[in-house]
Amino acid sequence: MNVNLSFFEHRNENYELSAGFYVDRESLLRLERAKVLVRAALFVTGAPVSLDRLEEASLEITATDQDGTPSTKKADNFVLKDGEESVFEFLVPDNARSFTFTL
């Protein structure tokens, strides 16, 4: 019976979520509806994996008005799709000056 002693490096699972957001500037009219397109990718230890592994993903949209006052809308259970954009429609607040999107 031969017994070989071997070593292996056990790497910790490191999750990384990457996302890109797109909103057509011309659709950002006050008190009108606009759409944000979200394209996401999930990686485990650098290797791409299906977005189906995510549980309870949410999208937050923060609009800041001309006085610097933020208001946030949260979309719970936001569905992300592998290889394509996910779309969310939102109401553009009056006097919005900037937007921040967080996944």
Disulfide bonds with the S-S distance in Angstrom:
none
